[in-house]
């Protein structure tokens, strides 16, 4: 492989390895460059021989079959003291004949019952990393109709190995960050308040479901050219100033709070603006992002019966009484709505007080309001 082709392949390694969904395509390109008919990227515990991964050019069932039975019979990787080996592990490029004579391999159960049926005759392994007794490597396979991997193939693999190690490690970290981002976004979608993530210019990068509902209802906040703005003229400049302050337009990154009017006799929105992180600027991004948290006092808050039963150990009847009081009903209204006597409702209320740790109806409603608003465990309650 000439220098230009090698440089192109290295670029492809970094282009594809940074996106975990592109790893199969990268594996195909590496197999092609090294004259292999198939390949796999596997993570294996060298003590238990459990693991996982994916392959290209092989039956999809091969990886499952390998880890269910043949991993513990893989004489290419069989060692007397795997813990000691992994303690001294250094990523290397090896071929099957480095660890076992070819004749012995061809007579083994691993070759006869696993490699040969999958049309694998020669194996090259590019070690990537280890963690305690776990090993991660990239395996490339040639069939009997092709020559075994030779020194020239090993030299090319060794030249590519540092790039593969770095690219796969970065890609693995980015995938972990992506998972965390998706989990955080899913969690924010369950929040009762509007949550907006903005760049330093006020452009919206992410909005949760409650924020989308606020924008759809109109009044208070709106999008203009992709930027979050306050609809009321008297609030617009102050809102933009808060965003600029949180983004660090004037140096220090400082947020703030304000009310945003909606007109038409509607209660104003409560808005909090804050920097997304402490001051950590790069030469290409002199200021960070901004988060805007918006509370709508008119938004209905849900208080599911199942949640009350789980949090406080209420019975179904007790939870329904608590929900009726939370919705503003009196004891008599609750009794009529639920088809109970006033004495039964009062008895339920006494049990509710005992289980929630409050002693007055107003305290109960305040507690349930906090539970509904936070969408999680109660704040400031007694033991459930």
RABELSUL-V257797 format. One record per residue. RES is the residue in one small letter. D_CENTER is the distance of its C-alpha to the mean C-alpha in whole Angstrom. Layout:
BEGIN
RES_D_CENTER + RES_D_CENTER
END
This chain:
BEGIN
x_39 + x_40 + x_39 + x_38 + x_36 + x_34 + x_33 + x_32 + x_30 + x_28 + x_27 + x_26 + x_24 + x_22 + x_21 + x_20 + x_18 + x_16 + x_14 + x_13 + x_15 + x_18 + x_18 + x_21 + x_23 + x_23 + x_24 + x_27 + x_28 + x_28 + x_30 + x_33 + x_33 + x_34 + x_36 + x_34 + x_34 + x_31 + x_28 + x_25 + x_22 + x_22 + x_21 + x_23 + x_24 + x_28 + x_29 + x_28 + x_27 + x_24 + x_21 + x_20 + x_19 + x_21 + x_24 + x_26 + x_30 + x_30 + x_30 + x_26 + x_28 + x_29 + x_25 + x_26 + x_29 + x_29 + x_27 + x_29 + x_32 + x_33 + x_30 + x_33 + x_36 + x_34 + x_37 + x_36 + x_33 + x_36 + x_37 + x_39 + x_36 + x_33 + x_32 + x_34 + x_33 + x_30 + x_31 + x_33 + x_30 + x_30 + x_29 + x_32 + x_33 + x_35 + x_36 + x_38 + x_41 + x_40 + x_39 + x_42 + x_45 + x_44 + x_47 + x_46 + x_42 + x_44 + x_46 + x_43 + x_41 + x_38 + x_39 + x_42 + x_39 + x_36 + x_36 + x_40 + x_38 + x_35 + x_38 + x_36 + x_39 + x_38 + x_35 + x_33 + x_30 + x_29 + x_27 + x_24 + x_23 + x_23 + x_22 + x_24 + x_26 + x_23 + x_24 + x_22 + x_24 + x_25 + x_28 + x_30 + x_33 + x_37 + x_39 + x_43 + x_44 + x_42 + x_44 + x_42 + x_39 + x_42 + x_42 + x_41 + x_38 + x_37 + x_38 + x_36 + x_33 + x_33 + x_33 + x_30 + x_28 + x_27 + x_26 + x_24 + x_23 + x_22 + x_20 + x_18 + x_17 + x_16 + x_14 + x_12 + x_11 + x_10 + x_8 + x_6 + x_6 + x_5 + x_2 + x_3 + x_5 + x_4 + x_5 + x_7 + x_9 + x_9 + x_11 + x_13 + x_14 + x_16 + x_18 + x_21 + x_22 + x_21 + x_18 + x_19 + x_17 + x_20 + x_21 + x_24 + x_27 + x_25 + x_24 + x_21 + x_17 + x_15 + x_17 + x_16 + x_18 + x_21 + x_21 + x_22 + x_24 + x_26 + x_27 + x_28 + x_30 + x_32 + x_34 + x_32 + x_29 + x_29 + x_28 + x_30 + x_30 + x_26 + x_27 + x_26 + x_30 + x_32 + x_34 + x_37 + x_39 + x_40 + x_36 + x_35 + x_36 + x_35 + x_32 + x_31 + x_33 + x_30 + x_28 + x_30 + x_30 + x_26 + x_26 + x_28 + x_31 + x_34 + x_32 + x_31 + x_28 + x_29 + x_28 + x_30 + x_30 + x_32 + x_33 + x_33 + x_36 + x_36 + x_40 + x_41 + x_42 + x_38 + x_36 + x_35 + x_31 + x_30 + x_28 + x_26 + x_25 + x_23 + x_22 + x_18 + x_19 + x_22 + x_24 + x_23 + x_25 + x_25 + x_28 + x_26 + x_25 + x_27 + x_25 + x_22 + x_20 + x_21 + x_20 + x_22 + x_22 + x_24 + x_26 + x_28 + x_31 + x_32 + x_29 + x_29 + x_27 + x_27 + x_28 + x_27 + x_30 + x_27 + x_26 + x_29 + x_30 + x_27 + x_27 + x_31 + x_32 + x_34 + x_36 + x_36 + x_39 + x_38 + x_34 + x_36 + x_39 + x_36 + x_35 + x_38 + x_39 + x_35 + x_36 + x_40 + x_42 + x_45 + x_46 + x_48 + x_46 + x_44 + x_46 + x_48 + x_44 + x_43 + x_47 + x_47 + x_50 + x_50 + x_51 + x_48 + x_45 + x_47 + x_46 + x_43 + x_42 + x_44 + x_41 + x_38 + x_40 + x_40 + x_36 + x_35 + x_37 + x_38 + x_42 + x_43 + x_41 + x_40 + x_38 + x_37 + x_36 + x_34 + x_32 + x_31 + x_30 + x_28 + x_26 + x_26 + x_25 + x_22 + x_21 + x_20 + x_23 + x_26 + x_27 + x_31 + x_32 + x_34 + x_32 + x_31
END
